Amino acid sequence: MGSKLSTPKRKLFSIFILLFLSFSLVLLLASTFRLIRNQSTVIARQVQNVIISQEIPHRIIYSSRRRNGRFLSDFIAKEFKGKEIYIGLVNIHEGEDEANEWEELGETSLVHFKRVSRGLKWQELFPLWVDEEEKWRTPNCSEIPMPKFEDYGEFDVVIARVPCGIEGEKKGNRDLYRLQVNLVVANLVMKNGYKNGDQSMFVVFIGSCGPMWEIFRCDDLLRHEGEVWIYKPDLRRLKHNVFMLNGACQSSAPHMRLDAGEGNNGYNFSELHNPIDQPREAYVTVLHSSEDYVCGAIVLAQSIAKTNSTKDLVLLADNSISERSRRALKAVGWKIKPIERIESPHASKNAYNRWNYSKLRIWQLIEYDKVIFVDSDLIVLKNIDKFFKHPQLSAVKDSNIFFNSGIMLIEPSNCIFDTLMEKRYTLLSYNGGDQGFLNEAFTWWNRWPAKLNYFKMIHQEEKMRQDKIFESVYTIHYFGIKPWMCYRDYDCNWDTIDRRKYVSDTAHKLWWQVHDGMPKRLQKFCDLSVKNELRIKKFRELAMNASLPDEHWKIKVKDPRQHV
């Protein structure tokens, strides 16, 4: 039986218990108060965010604009040294705080234009059919409204707020309003550049996405800070991009003179103070991963030489091209430049186009102003030097809104190459190769006539007039099995069911005519490999067993390259 506590001790114990419970209660209340206060703060912030979002966060945007204004004030003060300047404001509306803010920098004018129709689709600028007779304009082109430029005086600076539109990570930006704003700014710069005698102008873009690099070259970027992009455009190059007008909605006439007054709003741009009098230009092709296309590259150079071209020939080759092949390529006119090949980050390990991103190396040829890339499975039938006058990126329509990258004009630039190398991880290629990728990187491109990159895809109704067709084309692009991988006697695509859409005996003969014009020592590089001949014999036998009605399998082979 336990002992009982004395009365004084019981009182002390009760007091201790009471104090302990009181202290615990205070701690509990304090903790609860802190929790309630934190929750109230969170709720208050959520309510504040809702209010701000409902009101279109005016104060936040205005604060950002104030920072932009200070940044531009410092820049303009340094460039113009207190001189009074005239500023054109594009996509900035009257009554906005932003419009008032720019008045602190100089005399401003709001540039008015009707917004492009929201019902217009990007696809409508790239119709299936355009006037392939190479006229200046096509009647069915949709218009992108422009300002009345005659209503505005001379500007020293153009400031534009750039809409970003829908910009995804996997696809290129095809927002029409963004395109329109970029074209308005480009036209303003060109008009003022002409009026001011090629006087330097500055262009300021405000926005997270910056301007379209298809129009404003990254080489002309002076400074980028936050949402401010300051450019000093090269008018010699910008004028080409301005006259793309509605892009691929028209066919770019090779005889079009960009320095002519007619059709160019009456401006004679040959009077610009710094024309490119002696442009550095070249044709370029790329060989990588194997020597399968060495023969094609040799014949391509031979075909260009036959047209009396005055341009350089440059070939980019990785270490898969042997020294023997390099000597042959040099003998036919190619200047060889070694490269490291580039892998597509999205291609499978065994994909045929796994290393096709090596084509991006052409942007590193900065010793040239412009180059026309030509795949080595093409031949050139007519001189195409005149197409160098067109802007980057110029190409022939492939399908839908896409161009074919087999022949295209680009303007070499290290900053473009660096940007492409970054974009290759985010932009997805629809075909896994360079063509799909470049179509997402350059969504706004200049359309060449189809005759400049004529696909060897002969439709049934065209077979009776093939000779006439090939008299009018500039190049032939050999889709399917390549001529040097067939017997000379006929186009071996006839023997393969899934490649019969690529057949053309006429085109096949034209390729061999170019081949036969080369020295015998170079023709050896087009000898038929045992592997290719085994493939030919396999499909000839299958065609014979199927009794294909064209009966090319009956042709007696006389090609001296066959292995007896």
C-alpha positions in Angstrom: 0.0 0.0 0.0 1.6 3.3 -1.2 2.2 6.2 1.0 0.0 9.3 0.6 1.4 12.8 -0.1 1.2 15.4 2.6 -1.1 18.3 2.1 1.6 20.9 1.3 3.2 18.5 -1.3 -0.2 17.9 -2.9 -0.7 21.6 -3.3 2.7 22.1 -4.9 2.1 19.2 -7.3 -1.3 20.6 -8.3 0.3 24.0 -9.0 3.0 22.3 -11.1 0.4 20.4 -13.1 -1.7 23.6 -13.6 1.4 25.6 -14.8 2.4 22.8 -17.2 -1.1 22.6 -18.7 -1.3 26.4 -19.0 2.1 26.6 -20.8 1.0 23.8 -23.2 -2.2 25.6 -24.0 -0.2 28.8 -24.8 2.0 26.9 -27.2 -1.0 25.3 -28.8 -2.7 28.6 -29.3 0.4 30.3 -30.7 0.9 27.5 -33.2 -2.7 27.7 -34.3 -2.5 31.5 -34.7 0.6 31.1 -36.9 -1.1 28.5 -39.0 -4.2 30.7 -39.5 -2.0 33.7 -40.3 -0.1 31.8 -42.9 -3.2 30.5 -44.5 -4.7 34.0 -44.6 -1.6 35.3 -46.3 -1.8 32.5 -48.9 -5.5 33.2 -49.5 -4.8 37.0 -49.7 -2.1 36.4 -52.3 -4.3 34.1 -54.3 -7.1 36.7 -54.3 -4.6 39.4 -55.3 -3.3 37.3 -58.2 -6.9 36.7 -59.3 -7.6 40.4 -59.2 -4.4 41.2 -61.1 -5.1 38.6 -63.7 -8.6 39.8 -64.2 -7.4 43.4 -64.6 -4.6 42.4 -67.1 -1.6 43.1 -64.8 -1.3 46.7 -65.8 1.0 47.8 -63.0 3.4 44.9 -63.5 3.6 45.5 -67.3 4.0 49.2 -66.7 6.9 48.6 -64.3 8.5 46.4 -66.9 8.1 49.1 -69.5 9.6 51.6 -67.2 12.7 49.5 -66.9 12.7 49.1 -70.7 12.4 52.8 -71.1 15.4 53.5 -68.8 17.5 50.9 -70.8 16.5 52.5 -74.1 17.1 56.0 -72.8 20.7 55.1 -72.0 21.2 53.5 -75.4 19.6 56.3 -77.4 21.5 59.0 -75.4 24.7 57.2 -76.3 24.0 56.7 -80.0 22.4 60.1 -80.8 24.3 62.2 -78.3 21.4 64.7 -77.6 20.2 65.0 -81.2 16.5 65.2 -81.6 15.2 61.9 -82.9 12.0 60.7 -84.5 10.4 57.4 -83.4 7.9 55.2 -85.1 5.7 53.1 -82.8 4.4 49.8 -84.2 1.7 47.7 -82.4 1.6 50.3 -79.6 -1.7 52.1 -79.3 -2.8 55.6 -78.5 -3.7 56.2 -74.8 -1.5 53.4 -73.5 1.1 54.2 -70.8 3.7 52.6 -73.1 3.0 55.1 -75.9 3.4 58.0 -73.4 6.6 56.6 -72.1 8.4 56.6 -75.4 7.6 60.3 -75.8 10.3 60.9 -73.3 12.9 59.6 -75.8 11.9 61.7 -78.8 9.1 62.8 -81.1 6.8 59.8 -81.7 4.3 58.8 -84.3 1.9 55.8 -84.0 2.0 53.7 -87.2 -1.5 52.5 -88.0 -2.4 49.4 -89.9 -5.4 47.0 -90.1 -4.7 43.8 -88.3 -4.5 40.7 -90.5 -7.7 38.8 -90.6 -8.1 36.3 -87.8 -9.8 34.0 -90.3 -6.7 33.8 -92.4 -4.7 30.6 -92.0 -0.9 30.1 -92.4 -1.6 27.4 -95.0 -3.3 30.0 -97.3 0.0 31.7 -97.8 1.4 28.5 -99.2 -1.1 27.4 -101.8 -0.6 24.2 -103.7 -0.6 26.0 -107.0 1.1 29.3 -107.9 1.9 30.8 -111.3 4.9 28.8 -112.4 5.4 31.0 -115.4 7.5 33.0 -113.0 5.4 36.2 -112.9 5.7 38.7 -110.1 2.4 38.0 -108.4 -0.3 35.4 -108.2 -3.9 36.6 -108.2 -5.1 34.2 -105.5 -2.6 35.4 -102.8 -4.1 36.5 -99.5 -3.2 40.0 -98.4 -1.4 40.9 -95.3 -2.4 44.6 -94.7 0.4 47.2 -94.5 0.3 50.8 -93.4 0.1 53.7 -95.8 3.8 54.4 -95.7 3.5 57.8 -97.5 1.6 59.1 -94.4 4.7 58.9 -92.3 7.9 61.0 -92.3 11.4 59.8 -91.6 12.2 57.8 -88.5 15.5 57.3 -86.7 14.2 54.5 -84.5 11.3 52.1 -84.9 10.0 50.5 -81.7 7.6 47.6 -82.0 5.8 45.4 -79.5 6.1 41.9 -80.8 3.2 39.4 -80.3 4.5 35.9 -79.7 1.4 34.1 -80.7 1.4 30.3 -80.2 5.0 29.3 -79.7 5.5 25.7 -78.9 8.7 23.9 -78.1 8.2 21.2 -80.7 7.0 23.2 -83.7 8.0 26.5 -85.2 6.0 29.7 -84.7 3.4 30.3 -87.4 1.4 33.2 -85.9 0.1 35.5 -88.7 -0.1 38.6 -86.5 3.5 38.2 -85.4 4.4 37.9 -89.1 2.5 41.0 -89.9 4.2 43.1 -87.2 7.6 42.0 -88.4 6.8 42.8 -92.0 5.4 46.3 -91.1 8.7 47.1 -89.2 10.8 45.7 -92.1 9.0 47.9 -94.6 9.3 51.0 -92.4 13.0 50.4 -92.1 13.5 50.0 -95.9 11.4 53.0 -96.8 13.3 55.2 -94.3 16.6 53.7 -95.3 16.0 54.8 -98.9 14.8 58.3 -98.0 17.7 58.9 -95.7 20.3 57.8 -98.2 21.0 54.5 -96.5 21.3 56.2 -93.2 21.7 53.8 -90.3 18.5 53.0 -88.4 17.8 51.3 -85.2 14.9 48.9 -84.5 13.8 48.0 -81.0 11.6 45.0 -80.4 9.7 44.6 -77.1 8.6 41.1 -76.2 9.8 37.8 -74.8 10.1 36.1 -78.2 11.9 38.8 -80.1 11.6 39.3 -83.9 11.4 36.7 -86.6 15.0 35.7 -87.6 13.8 34.9 -91.1 13.4 38.7 -91.6 15.8 40.3 -89.0 19.2 38.6 -89.0 20.7 37.6 -85.7 24.0 39.1 -87.0 22.4 42.5 -86.8 21.4 42.2 -83.1 23.3 44.8 -81.1 22.0 44.1 -77.6 19.4 41.9 -75.9 18.4 42.5 -72.3 15.2 41.1 -70.8 12.4 41.7 -73.2 14.3 44.4 -75.2 16.0 43.5 -78.5 18.0 46.3 -80.3 18.9 45.8 -84.0 20.8 47.8 -86.5 19.6 46.1 -89.8 21.9 45.6 -92.8 19.7 47.3 -95.4 21.4 45.4 -98.3 20.1 42.1 -96.9 16.9 43.3 -95.4 15.6 44.5 -98.7 15.5 40.9 -100.0 13.4 39.8 -97.1 11.0 42.7 -97.5 10.3 41.7 -101.1 9.3 38.2 -100.1 5.9 39.9 -99.6 3.5 37.0 -99.1 6.3 34.4 -99.1 5.5 31.2 -100.7 2.1 32.4 -101.9 4.0 33.6 -105.0 6.6 32.1 -107.2 9.9 34.1 -107.1 10.7 35.0 -110.7 14.4 34.4 -111.5 14.4 37.3 -113.8 13.0 39.6 -111.1 15.2 42.6 -110.6 15.2 43.8 -107.0 16.8 47.0 -108.0 14.1 47.9 -110.5 11.5 50.5 -109.8 8.6 48.7 -111.4 6.8 46.3 -109.0 8.9 47.5 -106.0 6.8 50.5 -105.0 8.9 52.8 -107.1 12.1 52.5 -105.1 15.4 52.0 -106.9 17.5 50.2 -104.3 20.6 50.1 -106.5 21.1 53.6 -105.2 21.8 52.4 -101.7 25.3 53.5 -100.6 26.6 50.0 -99.7 25.4 47.5 -102.3 27.0 44.1 -102.3 29.0 44.8 -105.6 30.9 41.6 -105.6 29.0 39.0 -103.6 30.9 35.9 -102.5 28.7 33.0 -103.6 29.0 29.2 -104.0 27.3 26.0 -104.6 27.7 23.5 -101.8 27.0 19.9 -101.1 27.7 17.5 -98.2 29.0 14.0 -98.0 29.0 12.1 -94.7 28.7 8.6 -93.2 29.6 6.6 -96.4 30.9 6.9 -99.9 27.6 5.9 -101.5 27.1 9.4 -102.9 30.6 10.2 -104.1 29.7 9.4 -107.7 26.6 11.6 -107.4 28.7 14.5 -106.2 31.2 14.1 -109.1 28.4 14.1 -111.7 26.7 17.0 -110.0 29.9 19.1 -110.3 30.2 18.1 -113.9 26.6 19.2 -114.6 27.1 22.6 -113.0 30.4 23.1 -114.9 28.5 22.4 -118.2 26.2 25.4 -117.5 29.2 27.8 -117.4 28.5 28.8 -113.9 30.9 31.4 -112.4 30.4 30.3 -108.7 32.6 28.4 -106.4 32.0 24.7 -105.7 32.4 23.7 -102.0 32.0 20.2 -100.7 31.8 19.4 -96.9 33.1 15.9 -96.2 33.5 14.0 -93.0 36.2 11.4 -92.3 34.2 8.6 -94.1 35.3 10.0 -97.4 38.7 8.5 -98.5 41.7 10.4 -99.7 41.3 8.7 -103.1 37.7 10.0 -103.4 38.7 13.4 -102.3 41.3 13.6 -105.1 38.6 12.8 -107.6 36.2 15.3 -106.1 38.9 18.0 -106.3 39.6 17.1 -109.9 36.0 17.8 -110.9 36.1 21.2 -109.2 35.0 20.8 -105.6 36.8 22.7 -102.8 36.9 20.2 -100.0 36.2 21.3 -96.4 36.5 18.7 -93.6 33.6 18.6 -91.1 32.4 16.5 -88.1 29.0 15.1 -88.8 26.0 16.0 -86.7 23.5 13.4 -85.4 19.8 14.0 -85.2 18.8 13.8 -81.6 15.4 12.3 -82.5 16.5 9.7 -85.1 16.7 6.0 -84.3 20.1 4.4 -84.3 19.7 2.7 -87.6 17.7 5.4 -89.4 18.8 6.3 -92.9 18.7 10.0 -92.0 20.4 9.7 -88.6 23.3 12.0 -89.6 21.5 14.3 -92.0 21.8 17.2 -89.6 25.3 17.4 -90.9 23.7 19.7 -93.5 23.5 22.4 -90.9 27.3 22.9 -91.3 26.6 24.9 -94.5 25.7 27.9 -92.2 29.4 27.9 -91.1 30.6 28.9 -94.5 30.9 32.5 -93.4 33.5 33.3 -96.1 30.5 33.4 -98.5 27.5 35.9 -98.5 25.2 33.3 -99.9 25.4 29.6 -100.9 23.0 27.4 -102.7 23.0 23.9 -101.2 22.4 21.1 -103.7 21.9 17.5 -102.8 24.3 15.1 -104.6 21.4 13.2 -106.1 20.6 16.1 -108.5 22.0 17.3 -111.8 21.8 20.8 -113.1 20.6 21.2 -116.7 20.5 25.0 -117.0 22.5 27.8 -115.5 20.9 28.8 -112.1 23.4 31.5 -111.0 20.6 34.1 -111.2 18.8 32.5 -108.3 21.5 33.8 -105.9 19.7 37.2 -105.9 17.0 35.7 -103.7 16.9 35.8 -99.9 17.4 33.2 -97.2 15.6 30.8 -97.0 14.6 30.1 -100.6 13.5 26.7 -101.8 10.9 24.8 -103.8 7.6 23.7 -102.2 7.5 20.0 -101.2 4.0 19.6 -99.8 1.5 21.5 -97.7 3.4 24.4 -96.0 6.8 22.7 -96.3 9.8 23.2 -98.6 12.2 20.5 -100.0 15.7 20.9 -98.6 17.3 19.2 -101.6 18.2 22.6 -103.1 17.9 25.8 -101.1 19.6 29.2 -100.7 20.9 30.2 -97.3 23.1 33.0 -95.9 25.9 31.6 -93.8 26.0 32.9 -90.2 27.7 31.6 -87.1 24.8 32.9 -84.9 22.3 31.1 -87.0 24.3 27.9 -86.8 24.6 28.2 -83.1 20.8 28.8 -82.8 20.0 25.8 -85.0 22.2 23.6 -82.9 20.3 24.7 -79.8 16.9 24.3 -81.5 17.6 20.7 -82.7 16.9 19.4 -79.2 13.4 21.0 -79.0 12.1 21.3 -82.5 10.8 18.0 -83.8 11.4 16.9 -87.4 8.3 15.5 -89.1 10.5 13.1 -91.1 13.3 12.6 -88.6 15.8 14.4 -90.9 17.1 17.8 -91.7 14.2 18.7 -94.0 11.5 18.3 -91.2 13.7 20.2 -88.8 14.5 23.1 -91.1 10.8 23.6 -91.9 10.1 24.2 -88.2 13.1 26.5 -87.8 12.3 28.6 -91.0 8.5 28.7 -91.1 8.5 31.8 -93.4 10.4 31.0 -96.6 10.7 32.3 -100.1 9.2 30.1 -102.9 11.2 29.1 -105.9 9.5 27.7 -109.1 9.1 24.0 -109.1 11.4 23.8 -112.2 14.3 24.7 -110.0 14.0 21.4 -108.1 12.1 19.1 -110.4 11.3 15.9 -108.6 11.7 12.7 -110.6 8.1 11.6 -109.7 6.4 11.1 -113.1 2.7 10.8 -112.9 0.8 8.6 -115.4 -0.5 11.5 -117.5 3.0 13.0 -117.8 4.7 10.0 -119.2 3.8 10.8 -122.8 5.4 14.3 -122.6 8.5 13.6 -120.5 10.9 14.9 -123.2 9.2 18.2 -123.3 9.1 18.5 -119.5 12.8 18.0 -119.1 13.5 20.6 -121.8 12.1 23.3 -119.5 13.5 22.3 -116.1 16.6 23.7 -114.4 17.5 20.6 -112.3 16.3 17.0 -111.8 16.1 15.6 -108.3 16.5 11.8 -108.5 14.1 10.3 -106.0 14.1 6.5 -105.4 17.1 4.3 -106.4 19.8 6.5 -107.8 21.0 6.2 -111.5 24.5 5.0 -110.6 23.0 2.3 -108.4 21.1 0.9 -111.5 22.2 -0.5 -114.8 22.7 2.1 -117.5 20.1 0.4 -119.7 17.0 1.6 -117.8 15.6 3.1 -114.6 15.6 0.2 -112.1 12.8 1.8 -110.1 10.5 0.0 -112.6 11.4 -3.3 -110.9 10.4 -2.3 -107.4 6.6 -2.0 -106.7 6.9 0.7 -104.0 9.3 2.8 -106.1 7.5 2.8 -109.4 6.2 6.4 -108.7 9.8 7.6 -109.2 10.4 6.1 -112.7 11.6 8.0 -115.7 13.8 6.5 -118.4 14.2 10.0 -119.9 15.6 11.4 -116.7 17.8 8.3 -116.3 19.3 8.9 -119.7 20.0 12.5 -119.0 22.0 11.6 -115.9 24.1 9.2 -117.9 24.8 11.8 -120.6 26.4 14.0 -118.0 28.3 11.1 -116.6 29.7 10.2 -120.1 31.1 13.7 -120.5 33.5 13.1 -117.7 37.1 11.8 -118.0 37.3 8.0 -117.9 39.3 8.1 -114.6 36.4 9.9 -112.9 33.8 7.5 -114.3 35.4 4.7 -112.3 33.9 6.2 -109.2 30.5 5.3 -110.6 31.2 1.6 -111.0 28.5 -0.7 -109.9 29.2 -2.4 -106.5 28.6 -6.1 -106.1 26.0 -5.3 -103.4 24.0 -3.0 -105.7 24.1 -5.5 -108.6 22.8 -8.3 -106.4 19.9 -6.0 -105.4 19.2 -5.2 -109.0 19.1 -8.9 -110.0 16.9 -9.7 -107.1 14.2 -7.2 -108.1 14.6 -8.0 -111.8 13.7 -11.6 -111.0 10.8 -10.5 -108.9 9.5 -8.3 -111.7 9.8 -11.1 -114.2 8.0 -13.6 -111.9 5.2 -11.0 -111.4 5.1 -10.4 -115.2 5.0 -6.6 -114.6 3.4 -5.0 -117.7 6.1 -2.4 -118.5 8.4 -5.4 -119.2 11.6 -3.6 -118.4 12.8 -6.9 -116.9 13.0 -8.2 -120.5 15.6 -5.6 -121.5 18.9 -7.3 -122.3 21.5 -5.6 -120.1 24.5 -4.3 -121.9 26.0 -2.1 -119.2 29.7 -2.7 -119.1 29.7 -2.2 -115.4 27.9 -5.4 -114.7 29.8 -8.2 -113.1 29.8 -11.2 -115.5 
